[in-house]
């Protein structure tokens, strides 16, 4: 199973959108996809985080 890591050096540089696009392309190609956000800061418990945004976009 291949693993793809998407990383960036700052906030608001497009990591979440890129992750969603790659996930959507993999799903469209019939691949199995799992997205893991190892850590996230600055989001309250009642707010959606980046993982939820990836699901919404993909």
PDB file of N, CA, C and O in Angstrom:
ATOM      1  N   UNK A   1       0.852  -1.166   0.000  1.00  0.00           N
ATOM      2  CA  UNK A   1       0.000   0.000   0.000  1.00  0.00           C
ATOM      3  C   UNK A   1       0.903   1.237   0.000  1.00  0.00           C
ATOM      4  O   UNK A   1       1.662   1.437   0.948  1.00  0.00           O
ATOM      5  N   UNK A   2       0.836   2.060  -1.033  1.00  0.00           N
ATOM      6  CA  UNK A   2       1.642   3.278  -1.069  1.00  0.00           C
ATOM      7  C   UNK A   2       1.130   4.322  -0.076  1.00  0.00           C
ATOM      8  O   UNK A   2      -0.065   4.398   0.209  1.00  0.00           O
ATOM      9  N   UNK A   3       2.038   5.101   0.429  1.00  0.00           N
ATOM     10  CA  UNK A   3       1.710   6.192   1.349  1.00  0.00           C
ATOM     11  C   UNK A   3       2.194   7.486   0.713  1.00  0.00           C
ATOM     12  O   UNK A   3       3.333   7.575   0.253  1.00  0.00           O
ATOM     13  N   UNK A   4       1.325   8.486   0.691  1.00  0.00           N
ATOM     14  CA  UNK A   4       1.671   9.801   0.161  1.00  0.00           C
ATOM     15  C   UNK A   4       1.555  10.799   1.299  1.00  0.00           C
ATOM     16  O   UNK A   4       0.527  10.862   1.974  1.00  0.00           O
ATOM     17  N   UNK A   5       2.603  11.575   1.511  1.00  0.00           N
ATOM     18  CA  UNK A   5       2.605  12.583   2.566  1.00  0.00           C
ATOM     19  C   UNK A   5       2.577  13.955   1.909  1.00  0.00           C
ATOM     20  O   UNK A   5       3.417  14.266   1.064  1.00  0.00           O
ATOM     21  N   UNK A   6       1.612  14.770   2.301  1.00  0.00           N
ATOM     22  CA  UNK A   6       1.514  16.139   1.800  1.00  0.00           C
ATOM     23  C   UNK A   6       1.862  17.055   2.961  1.00  0.00           C
ATOM     24  O   UNK A   6       1.245  16.987   4.024  1.00  0.00           O
ATOM     25  N   UNK A   7       2.841  17.902   2.753  1.00  0.00           N
ATOM     26  CA  UNK A   7       3.304  18.786   3.817  1.00  0.00           C
ATOM     27  C   UNK A   7       3.574  20.172   3.255  1.00  0.00           C
ATOM     28  O   UNK A   7       3.710  20.345   2.043  1.00  0.00           O
ATOM     29  N   UNK A   8       3.650  21.137   4.122  1.00  0.00           N
ATOM     30  CA  UNK A   8       3.942  22.509   3.724  1.00  0.00           C
ATOM     31  C   UNK A   8       4.579  23.250   4.873  1.00  0.00           C
ATOM     32  O   UNK A   8       4.575  22.782   6.011  1.00  0.00           O
ATOM     33  N   UNK A   9       5.122  24.397   4.572  1.00  0.00           N
ATOM     34  CA  UNK A   9       5.881  25.135   5.586  1.00  0.00           C
ATOM     35  C   UNK A   9       5.096  26.244   6.259  1.00  0.00           C
ATOM     36  O   UNK A   9       5.653  26.978   7.075  1.00  0.00           O
ATOM     37  N   UNK A  10       3.830  26.384   5.942  1.00  0.00           N
ATOM     38  CA  UNK A  10       3.064  27.464   6.557  1.00  0.00           C
ATOM     39  C   UNK A  10       1.578  27.173   6.511  1.00  0.00           C
ATOM     40  O   UNK A  10       1.138  26.154   5.979  1.00  0.00           O
ATOM     41  N   UNK A  11       0.813  28.096   7.085  1.00  0.00           N
ATOM     42  CA  UNK A  11      -0.636  27.967   7.045  1.00  0.00           C
ATOM     43  C   UNK A  11      -1.168  28.611   5.768  1.00  0.00           C
ATOM     44  O   UNK A  11      -0.534  29.482   5.173  1.00  0.00           O
ATOM     45  N   UNK A  12      -2.349  28.155   5.371  1.00  0.00           N
ATOM     46  CA  UNK A  12      -3.023  28.729   4.197  1.00  0.00           C
ATOM     47  C   UNK A  12      -2.194  28.634   2.920  1.00  0.00           C
ATOM     48  O   UNK A  12      -2.224  29.541   2.088  1.00  0.00           O
ATOM     49  N   UNK A  13      -1.445  27.522   2.760  1.00  0.00           N
ATOM     50  CA  UNK A  13      -0.661  27.341   1.541  1.00  0.00           C
ATOM     51  C   UNK A  13      -1.269  26.302   0.597  1.00  0.00           C
ATOM     52  O   UNK A  13      -0.730  26.045  -0.479  1.00  0.00           O
ATOM     53  N   UNK A  14      -2.402  25.702   1.010  1.00  0.00           N
ATOM     54  CA  UNK A  14      -3.106  24.796   0.114  1.00  0.00           C
ATOM     55  C   UNK A  14      -2.962  23.320   0.419  1.00  0.00           C
ATOM     56  O   UNK A  14      -3.331  22.493  -0.415  1.00  0.00           O
ATOM     57  N   UNK A  15      -2.446  22.958   1.568  1.00  0.00           N
ATOM     58  CA  UNK A  15      -2.258  21.545   1.900  1.00  0.00           C
ATOM     59  C   UNK A  15      -3.579  20.784   1.950  1.00  0.00           C
ATOM     60  O   UNK A  15      -3.678  19.671   1.434  1.00  0.00           O
ATOM     61  N   UNK A  16      -4.588  21.380   2.568  1.00  0.00           N
ATOM     62  CA  UNK A  16      -5.876  20.704   2.699  1.00  0.00           C
ATOM     63  C   UNK A  16      -6.541  20.530   1.344  1.00  0.00           C
ATOM     64  O   UNK A  16      -7.066  19.457   1.048  1.00  0.00           O
ATOM     65  N   UNK A  17      -6.529  21.552   0.532  1.00  0.00           N
ATOM     66  CA  UNK A  17      -7.141  21.474  -0.802  1.00  0.00           C
ATOM     67  C   UNK A  17      -6.382  20.473  -1.675  1.00  0.00           C
ATOM     68  O   UNK A  17      -6.996  19.705  -2.416  1.00  0.00           O
ATOM     69  N   UNK A  18      -5.064  20.481  -1.589  1.00  0.00           N
ATOM     70  CA  UNK A  18      -4.255  19.522  -2.349  1.00  0.00           C
ATOM     71  C   UNK A  18      -4.553  18.098  -1.899  1.00  0.00           C
ATOM     72  O   UNK A  18      -4.699  17.200  -2.728  1.00  0.00           O
ATOM     73  N   UNK A  19      -4.641  17.890  -0.601  1.00  0.00           N
ATOM     74  CA  UNK A  19      -4.968  16.567  -0.071  1.00  0.00           C
ATOM     75  C   UNK A  19      -6.315  16.104  -0.593  1.00  0.00           C
ATOM     76  O   UNK A  19      -6.457  14.951  -1.001  1.00  0.00           O
ATOM     77  N   UNK A  20      -7.303  16.984  -0.586  1.00  0.00           N
ATOM     78  CA  UNK A  20      -8.636  16.632  -1.083  1.00  0.00           C
ATOM     79  C   UNK A  20      -8.594  16.283  -2.563  1.00  0.00           C
ATOM     80  O   UNK A  20      -9.240  15.326  -2.991  1.00  0.00           O
ATOM     81  N   UNK A  21      -7.848  17.041  -3.343  1.00  0.00           N
ATOM     82  CA  UNK A  21      -7.757  16.774  -4.789  1.00  0.00           C
ATOM     83  C   UNK A  21      -7.095  15.431  -5.058  1.00  0.00           C
ATOM     84  O   UNK A  21      -7.556  14.675  -5.912  1.00  0.00           O
ATOM     85  N   UNK A  22      -6.033  15.129  -4.349  1.00  0.00           N
ATOM     86  CA  UNK A  22      -5.341  13.848  -4.522  1.00  0.00           C
ATOM     87  C   UNK A  22      -6.250  12.700  -4.082  1.00  0.00           C
ATOM     88  O   UNK A  22      -6.317  11.668  -4.751  1.00  0.00           O
ATOM     89  N   UNK A  23      -6.947  12.877  -2.962  1.00  0.00           N
ATOM     90  CA  UNK A  23      -7.867  11.844  -2.483  1.00  0.00           C
ATOM     91  C   UNK A  23      -8.991  11.612  -3.486  1.00  0.00           C
ATOM     92  O   UNK A  23      -9.341  10.467  -3.771  1.00  0.00           O
ATOM     93  N   UNK A  24      -9.557  12.688  -4.022  1.00  0.00           N
ATOM     94  CA  UNK A  24     -10.639  12.552  -5.002  1.00  0.00           C
ATOM     95  C   UNK A  24     -10.156  11.841  -6.259  1.00  0.00           C
ATOM     96  O   UNK A  24     -10.869  11.000  -6.807  1.00  0.00           O
ATOM     97  N   UNK A  25      -8.960  12.167  -6.716  1.00  0.00           N
ATOM     98  CA  UNK A  25      -8.415  11.508  -7.909  1.00  0.00           C
ATOM     99  C   UNK A  25      -8.177  10.025  -7.650  1.00  0.00           C
ATOM    100  O   UNK A  25      -8.451   9.192  -8.515  1.00  0.00           O
ATOM    101  N   UNK A  26      -7.675   9.695  -6.480  1.00  0.00           N
ATOM    102  CA  UNK A  26      -7.438   8.292  -6.135  1.00  0.00           C
ATOM    103  C   UNK A  26      -8.756   7.528  -6.043  1.00  0.00           C
ATOM    104  O   UNK A  26      -8.859   6.401  -6.527  1.00  0.00           O
ATOM    105  N   UNK A  27      -9.756   8.136  -5.427  1.00  0.00           N
ATOM    106  CA  UNK A  27     -11.074   7.499  -5.341  1.00  0.00           C
ATOM    107  C   UNK A  27     -11.667   7.277  -6.721  1.00  0.00           C
ATOM    108  O   UNK A  27     -12.238   6.222  -6.999  1.00  0.00           O
ATOM    109  N   UNK A  28     -11.528   8.281  -7.589  1.00  0.00           N
ATOM    110  CA  UNK A  28     -12.056   8.163  -8.950  1.00  0.00           C
ATOM    111  C   UNK A  28     -11.362   7.050  -9.731  1.00  0.00           C
ATOM    112  O   UNK A  28     -11.944   6.465 -10.645  1.00  0.00           O
ATOM    113  N   UNK A  29     -10.115   6.763  -9.363  1.00  0.00           N
ATOM    114  CA  UNK A  29      -9.361   5.695 -10.020  1.00  0.00           C
ATOM    115  C   UNK A  29      -9.621   4.340  -9.370  1.00  0.00           C
ATOM    116  O   UNK A  29      -8.998   3.342  -9.736  1.00  0.00           O
ATOM    117  N   UNK A  30     -10.543   4.304  -8.402  1.00  0.00           N
ATOM    118  CA  UNK A  30     -10.892   3.045  -7.768  1.00  0.00           C
ATOM    119  C   UNK A  30      -9.986   2.639  -6.626  1.00  0.00           C
ATOM    120  O   UNK A  30     -10.033   1.493  -6.178  1.00  0.00           O
ATOM    121  N   UNK A  31      -9.171   3.549  -6.151  1.00  0.00           N
ATOM    122  CA  UNK A  31      -8.249   3.248  -5.048  1.00  0.00           C
ATOM    123  C   UNK A  31      -8.958   3.403  -3.705  1.00  0.00           C
ATOM    124  O   UNK A  31      -9.961   4.107  -3.592  1.00  0.00           O
ATOM    125  N   UNK A  32      -8.427   2.742  -2.710  1.00  0.00           N
ATOM    126  CA  UNK A  32      -8.885   2.909  -1.343  1.00  0.00           C
ATOM    127  C   UNK A  32      -8.098   4.062  -0.733  1.00  0.00           C
ATOM    128  O   UNK A  32      -6.881   4.145  -0.903  1.00  0.00           O
ATOM    129  N   UNK A  33      -8.789   4.952  -0.024  1.00  0.00           N
ATOM    130  CA  UNK A  33      -8.137   6.163   0.488  1.00  0.00           C
ATOM    131  C   UNK A  33      -8.404   6.311   1.982  1.00  0.00           C
ATOM    132  O   UNK A  33      -9.521   6.099   2.453  1.00  0.00           O
ATOM    133  N   UNK A  34      -7.369   6.674   2.708  1.00  0.00           N
ATOM    134  CA  UNK A  34      -7.498   7.050   4.117  1.00  0.00           C
ATOM    135  C   UNK A  34      -6.691   8.324   4.309  1.00  0.00           C
ATOM    136  O   UNK A  34      -5.548   8.413   3.862  1.00  0.00           O
ATOM    137  N   UNK A  35      -7.276   9.295   4.965  1.00  0.00           N
ATOM    138  CA  UNK A  35      -6.590  10.565   5.226  1.00  0.00           C
ATOM    139  C   UNK A  35      -6.379  10.686   6.725  1.00  0.00           C
ATOM    140  O   UNK A  35      -7.302  10.469   7.510  1.00  0.00           O
ATOM    141  N   UNK A  36      -5.171  11.030   7.117  1.00  0.00           N
ATOM    142  CA  UNK A  36      -4.847  11.190   8.529  1.00  0.00           C
ATOM    143  C   UNK A  36      -4.269  12.578   8.757  1.00  0.00           C
ATOM    144  O   UNK A  36      -3.293  12.965   8.115  1.00  0.00           O
ATOM    145  N   UNK A  37      -4.863  13.306   9.652  1.00  0.00           N
ATOM    146  CA  UNK A  37      -4.318  14.597  10.092  1.00  0.00           C
ATOM    147  C   UNK A  37      -3.719  14.318  11.461  1.00  0.00           C
ATOM    148  O   UNK A  37      -4.445  14.198  12.447  1.00  0.00           O
ATOM    149  N   UNK A  38      -2.413  14.214  11.523  1.00  0.00           N
ATOM    150  CA  UNK A  38      -1.740  13.774  12.749  1.00  0.00           C
ATOM    151  C   UNK A  38      -1.898  14.770  13.894  1.00  0.00           C
ATOM    152  O   UNK A  38      -2.020  14.370  15.052  1.00  0.00           O
ATOM    153  N   UNK A  39      -1.897  16.045  13.581  1.00  0.00           N
ATOM    154  CA  UNK A  39      -2.051  17.070  14.620  1.00  0.00           C
ATOM    155  C   UNK A  39      -2.645  18.312  13.994  1.00  0.00           C
ATOM    156  O   UNK A  39      -2.372  18.644  12.840  1.00  0.00           O
ATOM    157  N   UNK A  40      -3.464  18.991  14.780  1.00  0.00           N
ATOM    158  CA  UNK A  40      -4.052  20.245  14.318  1.00  0.00           C
ATOM    159  C   UNK A  40      -4.227  21.159  15.518  1.00  0.00           C
ATOM    160  O   UNK A  40      -4.693  20.735  16.575  1.00  0.00           O
ATOM    161  N   UNK A  41      -3.850  22.411  15.344  1.00  0.00           N
ATOM    162  CA  UNK A  41      -3.997  23.379  16.427  1.00  0.00           C
ATOM    163  C   UNK A  41      -4.903  24.510  15.972  1.00  0.00           C
ATOM    164  O   UNK A  41      -5.140  24.690  14.778  1.00  0.00           O
ATOM    165  N   UNK A  42      -5.406  25.267  16.937  1.00  0.00           N
ATOM    166  CA  UNK A  42      -6.196  26.445  16.618  1.00  0.00           C
ATOM    167  C   UNK A  42      -7.642  26.183  16.288  1.00  0.00           C
ATOM    168  O   UNK A  42      -8.329  27.074  15.789  1.00  0.00           O
ATOM    169  N   UNK A  43      -8.130  24.973  16.555  1.00  0.00           N
ATOM    170  CA  UNK A  43      -9.525  24.640  16.264  1.00  0.00           C
ATOM    171  C   UNK A  43     -10.187  24.208  17.569  1.00  0.00           C
ATOM    172  O   UNK A  43      -9.687  23.330  18.273  1.00  0.00           O
ATOM    173  N   UNK A  44     -11.308  24.831  17.877  1.00  0.00           N
ATOM    174  CA  UNK A  44     -12.058  24.454  19.075  1.00  0.00           C
ATOM    175  C   UNK A  44     -12.717  23.089  18.865  1.00  0.00           C
ATOM    176  O   UNK A  44     -12.933  22.679  17.725  1.00  0.00           O
ATOM    177  N   UNK A  45     -13.038  22.386  19.949  1.00  0.00           N
ATOM    178  CA  UNK A  45     -13.651  21.054  19.819  1.00  0.00           C
ATOM    179  C   UNK A  45     -14.960  21.050  19.025  1.00  0.00           C
ATOM    180  O   UNK A  45     -15.298  20.037  18.413  1.00  0.00           O
ATOM    181  N   UNK A  46     -15.698  22.158  19.022  1.00  0.00           N
ATOM    182  CA  UNK A  46     -16.970  22.201  18.296  1.00  0.00           C
ATOM    183  C   UNK A  46     -16.817  22.654  16.849  1.00  0.00           C
ATOM    184  O   UNK A  46     -17.811  22.720  16.126  1.00  0.00           O
ATOM    185  N   UNK A  47     -15.604  22.966  16.407  1.00  0.00           N
ATOM    186  CA  UNK A  47     -15.355  23.410  15.032  1.00  0.00           C
ATOM    187  C   UNK A  47     -14.874  22.245  14.171  1.00  0.00           C
ATOM    188  O   UNK A  47     -14.145  21.376  14.649  1.00  0.00           O
ATOM    189  N   UNK A  48     -15.285  22.228  12.896  1.00  0.00           N
ATOM    190  CA  UNK A  48     -14.744  21.199  12.001  1.00  0.00           C
ATOM    191  C   UNK A  48     -13.274  21.496  11.719  1.00  0.00           C
ATOM    192  O   UNK A  48     -12.867  22.656  11.653  1.00  0.00           O
ATOM    193  N   UNK A  49     -12.504  20.465  11.559  1.00  0.00           N
ATOM    194  CA  UNK A  49     -11.082  20.631  11.272  1.00  0.00           C
ATOM    195  C   UNK A  49     -10.767  20.311   9.827  1.00  0.00           C
ATOM    196  O   UNK A  49     -11.664  20.164   8.997  1.00  0.00           O
ATOM    197  N   UNK A  50      -9.491  20.206   9.542  1.00  0.00           N
ATOM    198  CA  UNK A  50      -9.041  19.957   8.171  1.00  0.00           C
ATOM    199  C   UNK A  50      -9.507  18.602   7.635  1.00  0.00           C
ATOM    200  O   UNK A  50      -9.832  18.492   6.453  1.00  0.00           O
ATOM    201  N   UNK A  51      -9.545  17.569   8.481  1.00  0.00           N
ATOM    202  CA  UNK A  51      -9.978  16.258   8.003  1.00  0.00           C
ATOM    203  C   UNK A  51     -11.420  16.318   7.495  1.00  0.00           C
ATOM    204  O   UNK A  51     -11.743  15.717   6.470  1.00  0.00           O
ATOM    205  N   UNK A  52     -12.266  17.024   8.191  1.00  0.00           N
ATOM    206  CA  UNK A  52     -13.653  17.191   7.745  1.00  0.00           C
ATOM    207  C   UNK A  52     -13.722  17.977   6.439  1.00  0.00           C
ATOM    208  O   UNK A  52     -14.569  17.705   5.588  1.00  0.00           O
ATOM    209  N   UNK A  53     -12.839  18.940   6.286  1.00  0.00           N
ATOM    210  CA  UNK A  53     -12.793  19.722   5.046  1.00  0.00           C
ATOM    211  C   UNK A  53     -12.350  18.859   3.870  1.00  0.00           C
ATOM    212  O   UNK A  53     -12.875  19.003   2.766  1.00  0.00           O
ATOM    213  N   UNK A  54     -11.403  17.974   4.091  1.00  0.00           N
ATOM    214  CA  UNK A  54     -10.971  17.055   3.032  1.00  0.00           C
ATOM    215  C   UNK A  54     -12.142  16.180   2.594  1.00  0.00           C
ATOM    216  O   UNK A  54     -12.358  15.986   1.398  1.00  0.00           O
ATOM    217  N   UNK A  55     -12.893  15.656   3.551  1.00  0.00           N
ATOM    218  CA  UNK A  55     -14.058  14.819   3.219  1.00  0.00           C
ATOM    219  C   UNK A  55     -15.055  15.627   2.399  1.00  0.00           C
ATOM    220  O   UNK A  55     -15.586  15.140   1.402  1.00  0.00           O
ATOM    221  N   UNK A  56     -15.307  16.864   2.824  1.00  0.00           N
ATOM    222  CA  UNK A  56     -16.270  17.709   2.113  1.00  0.00           C
ATOM    223  C   UNK A  56     -15.805  17.982   0.675  1.00  0.00           C
ATOM    224  O   UNK A  56     -16.606  17.916  -0.258  1.00  0.00           O
ATOM    225  N   UNK A  57     -14.535  18.285   0.500  1.00  0.00           N
ATOM    226  CA  UNK A  57     -14.020  18.624  -0.826  1.00  0.00           C
ATOM    227  C   UNK A  57     -13.858  17.417  -1.722  1.00  0.00           C
ATOM    228  O   UNK A  57     -14.086  17.502  -2.928  1.00  0.00           O
ATOM    229  N   UNK A  58     -13.472  16.306  -1.152  1.00  0.00           N
ATOM    230  CA  UNK A  58     -13.206  15.094  -1.967  1.00  0.00           C
ATOM    231  C   UNK A  58     -14.520  14.435  -2.350  1.00  0.00           C
ATOM    232  O   UNK A  58     -14.521  13.409  -3.031  1.00  0.00           O
TER     233      UNK A  58
END
